[in-house]
Amino acid sequence: MQTELPEPSADAHAASDALTRIIAAEIAATGGWMSFARYMELALYAPGLGYYSGGSRKFGAHNAGGDFLTAPELTPLYGQALARQVAQVLAASSPLVIEAGAGSGKLAADLLLALDALGCPPERYRILELSGELRARQKATLAEHAPQFAGRVEWLDELPERFSGCLLGNEVLDAMPTHALRWDDAGLAPGVLERGVGLEDGRLVAAERPASTALLAAANALPIIAPYRGEISLAARSWVAELARRLEKGAMLLIDYGLPRHELYHPLRDGGTLRCHYRHRMHEDPLWLPGLSDITSHVDFTAVAEAGFEAGLDVLGYTSQANFLINCGVGDLLEQGVGASELRARGAVNILISPNEMGELFKVIALVRGVPQPLLGFCRGDRVHAL
């Protein structure tokens, strides 16, 4: 029990208990063990009970019942700066924006308004969102902040077979199910163990087994010095590769926290990057009340770049969020503000670009097909060479 965390409500406890029973039943039916990737998938996305598919509030301030703040929640300047890069992509491809995992809908509203102000509103804005609860919140946000664009927005259950335009993924990859591993250097037969979940007296407990052949191949390709604990998101790689296959012309702009491979799997990070978020508190026990905490891991941006490149895309930019936003003119946008709202905006922008806040932790990568360089957001401080 994470005693330092706020006590969930009785309804939240009941929902978690129901999800725990579903997970335990699947573990029992499949030999007494479940991979962490499958556990994470159920904890986050099980219909009606998972973190993102249940009814709890995720995005927003603590006093509003949220668990964490994303960049669009901090200030509309984030979307306004991003719009300048999106506008460049749309001009070189098609007037379509697809946003994967649109959260509260705040980024969609801000982007539509900002692109309109730039004179290039998209003809269509599509949102790929599997959570019914989040779809409802996105619709409410758009109705409140950008009602004039209601006819241009549609929700997708799956990606179109082919598309051109700009695809956005803001904090999407970190929440994709990841495999958890332990590299062992002890005993007569050191090797790679896959961490997962088992059952003990009806309770969910951590359990391990030898890694599968496919996972072992991915693990052995990493610059790991055992002993080590870390994660490999095969799902993120597959998702990027599939998107790349479907992109005819345009760009994928992916924004998330993570590192190049040689930094992510550095010996100083030998404890892995799995983290959980609940009511603006971070904890490291993903088995605590399944369905109530967000579960994330850092993105391997080298793997993202490889997946896109192998599917025929060009890697036209990789940089920190701070560099990207500054290149896109967030400073100029900030200077246009006045009064008390400007003071709040300055504080928010400081969080977005400060190296001690989100500025260095978050990265932006651009995977493109048929879009000429240079891209605005990467004109200074590009780090593709570091991938």
Secondary structure, 3 states (H helix, E strand, C coil): CCCCCCCCCHHHHHHHHHHHHHHHHHHHHCCCEEEHHHHHHHHHHCCCCCCCCCCCCCECCHHHCCCECCHHHHCHHHHHHHHHHHHHHHHHCCCEEEEECCCCCHHHHHHHHHHHHCCCCCCEEEEECCCHHHHHHHHHHHHHHCHHHHHHEEEECCCCCCEEEEEEEECCHHHCCCEEEEEECCCCCCEEEEEEEEEECCEEEEEEEECCHHHHHHHHCCCCCCCEEEEECHHHHHHHHHHHHHEEEEEEEEEEEEECHHHHCCHHHCCCCCEEEECCEEECCCCCCCCCCEEECCEEHHHHHHHHHHCCCEEEEEEEHHHHHHHCCHHHHHHCCCHHHHHHHHHHHHHHHCCCCHHHHEEEEEEEECCCCCCHHHCCCCCHHHC
